[in-house]
Structure formats: C-alpha cells, structure tokens
Amino acid sequence: MDRFPKGFDPVQHGLLRTLYGDFVPLLESIRVRAGWYGIVDEMFARLGRLRNRRDFRVLSVATRGAGNLVVETKGNASDVPDIIHEAHEAAYRTCEHCGQPSRLVVKVGLEALLSSPDIELGDRLLCVDCADEFMTEIGL
C-alpha cells in the first residue's frame, strides 16, 4: 500500500476552509503528498492575507512530476504571482514525503507495481532517507 498518496489532510483542509472559506478549493482538488502540506498551508495563509482577493480563487493544487507544484487559479489579486512562485520554489527543494530538504528524484515505473500494486506511478522528489526507505518498500 502507498503510505504517501496524493491528498490533503481533511482536518487541516477544514481549518483552511474555516479561515478562508470558498477561497480554498474542495478537499479533492488539493493533490499533494504530506511533505508539502506546510508549503500549501503557508501559501493559503499568505494568499488569505491579501486585501484585494475578493474575486480571486484557487481552483486546484497538485503535484505534477517530481518537485513540480501546480496551482490553478481564477481571478486576480496583487502579489498572487509572487506568492505562488515562492510556493513552487519551496516545492523544488522539499521532500514530498517528510518535508525535509530534498536530494533525489525517485522514478516509479511499472516495475514498482510488481511488489506494491497500490503505488502511484510517477517520479517523486525525496530526501535521502525517504528515498532509501521508499525504494526498499517498492522493491527497487
């Protein structure tokens, strides 16, 4: 079983929705692993402090490939591009599993399904410890 699936923690998501309302997308629209929860949380906190965010919404937040955070938005507000860019930059340096500084890209191809059929295919950006543990877990 994949211990680090993409998806956001429902409790943390509920807190963000309480603070920022519809500004935060539905739980199903935030598809990152646990190591990036802090990055996403900080991004929403910064976006939520913007004064002119009335017409602005985040539609989705997702991991695409190793270390690539994709934030889809609607509307406009000042400073949004800078805030999202900083979240992207943080993701490029952060382990998707534990949140520590990342070091390696682990390629998860079809061979991983032989030992772990529930593993989500695709590259992951991980720290050395998580990479070692994850590769052992999936039999690489």
N, C-alpha and C positions, 0 to 999 in steps of 0.2 A: 504494500500500500504506500502511496505517496504521502509522506509525512509533511510535505511542504507544498500543498496545492495552491493554485492561484485563488484568491478570495480574501475578502477583508473580514476582520473580526466583527461579528454582529454587535457586540457591546460597544466597542469603540465607534462603530458606524452610528449607533444610536445616539451616542454623546455628540458626535459631529452634527447629526441632524437636529438635535436639541439646540445646539449653539447657533447653527447657520441655516436651518430649515431646508427649503427646497433647493437652496444653493448647492447642497451636497447631493450627488446623484444617488439613485437606488443602490442598495447593497450589491445587487447582481452586476452593477456597472463599474464596480471597483475590483479589478482583477490583478492584484499583485500578491507576492508572497510575503510572509510575516516579517522578513528582514527590512522590508520597505514601508511597513506601517508608519514608522516615525517620520519618514520623508513625506508621505501623503498627509499625515496628520498636521505636520508643520506647514505644508503648502496650504491646506484649508484654513489653518489658523491665520496665516498671513493674508490670504485672499479675503477672509471674513472681516479683517480689519480695514479693508478698503472702504473709503467713504462713498464712492460713486459706483457701487456694484449692483444697483437696482435691476438692471436689465441683463446682468451677467450670470451665466450658469455654467457649471462643469457638467458635461454630459457623460463622460466616462474617463476612467483612469486605468491603464493596463500596462502590463509588461509585454513587450514585443521583442523577442530575441534576448540575448544576454545583455543586461545593463541598459536596455532602452525603455524608458518610461514614456508612454504616450498619453497626453492629456488632451481630450477633445472638449472644446468649449463652445458656447453660444453667447453672442453679445460682446460687449466691450467694456472695459474699465481700465483706468490708468494703472500702470505698474504691473498689470497681469503678465505681459510677456517676460518681464524680468523675474517675477516670482516663479513662473513655470520653468523658465530656463534654469534657474538655480535648483529646482527640484530635479530636472533632467541631469544636471551636473552631479548632484549628490548621488543619484541612482548609478551613474557610471563608476562611482567609487565605493559602492556599498554592496555587501553580500546579500543576495536575495533571501537567504535562509535565516541568518542570525543578526544582520545589521552591522557587523564589524567591517573594517576596510576589506575590499575585495582584492583578489590576486589572480584568479584563474577563470577561464571560461570552460565549463564542462559541457561537452557536446553529448546530448542524449538522443541517440538514434534508435532505430528499430531493434538493435541487439539488446537494448535495455529491457525490452518487453519480455524477453525470454525468461529472465529471473524475476521481474517485477511488472506484471501485466497492467498494473494500475498507474504506472509512472506516466506523467505527461511528457510527451516528446518535445524537444526543443532545447536550445542552449540555455545555460544558466550561468550567471556571474556569481562566483562564490569566493569565500576566503579559503585559505589552505586547509584548515581543519574541516570545514564543511565539505569541501571538495573531496578530501580523502574519505570522509565518512559516507558521503553520498555515492561515490564511485564504488565503494565496497558494498553498499546497500543494493545497488543495481547490478552488481556483478561485472563491472568494467575493470 
